[in-house]
Amino acid sequence: MAFVSPLGSIASSYKKFREKTGFKTDASADCFQKPISLFDGDTFYTKVSTRDTDGDLYIYESSCVKKGGPNLHVHPDQDEWWYILEGEFVIKVGDKIHR
């Protein structure tokens, strides 16, 4: 227990320095006014930047031209989630295919 106590004290004293007030980013707008165009014409609008969350979260809205969703890729150090409003994406997680 003596070894855990100092580590717990250090961990509890660590504070992240984030924006203390909320903010709003409109639909089809980028919080930096610089949408990103990638992948055959797809456009990405940053809603919440990693700068706003100390690298913990990045949220964007995208318009995809290509059918089927993103190319197969991996994010070894982060999770990724999708909320599809229109159309269909094919997403593979491990060996499981999601439509």
Secondary structure in CASP SS format (residue, H / E / C, confidence):
PFRMAT SS
TARGET T0000
AUTHOR 0000-0000-0000
METHOD secondary structure of the structure
MODEL  1
M C 1.00
A C 1.00
F C 1.00
V H 1.00
S H 1.00
P H 1.00
L H 1.00
G H 1.00
S H 1.00
I H 1.00
A H 1.00
S H 1.00
S H 1.00
Y C 1.00
K C 1.00
K C 1.00
F C 1.00
R C 1.00
E C 1.00
K C 1.00
T C 1.00
G C 1.00
F C 1.00
K C 1.00
T C 1.00
D C 1.00
A C 1.00
S C 1.00
A C 1.00
D C 1.00
C C 1.00
F C 1.00
Q C 1.00
K C 1.00
P C 1.00
I E 1.00
S E 1.00
L E 1.00
F C 1.00
D C 1.00
G C 1.00
D E 1.00
T E 1.00
F E 1.00
Y E 1.00
T E 1.00
K E 1.00
V E 1.00
S C 1.00
T C 1.00
R C 1.00
D C 1.00
T C 1.00
D C 1.00
G C 1.00
D C 1.00
L C 1.00
Y C 1.00
I E 1.00
Y E 1.00
E E 1.00
S E 1.00
S E 1.00
C C 1.00
V C 1.00
K C 1.00
K C 1.00
G E 1.00
G C 1.00
P C 1.00
N C 1.00
L C 1.00
H C 1.00
V C 1.00
H C 1.00
P C 1.00
D C 1.00
Q C 1.00
D C 1.00
E C 1.00
W C 1.00
W C 1.00
Y C 1.00
I C 1.00
L C 1.00
E C 1.00
G C 1.00
E C 1.00
F E 1.00
V C 1.00
I E 1.00
K E 1.00
V E 1.00
G C 1.00
D C 1.00
K E 1.00
I E 1.00
H E 1.00
R C 1.00
END
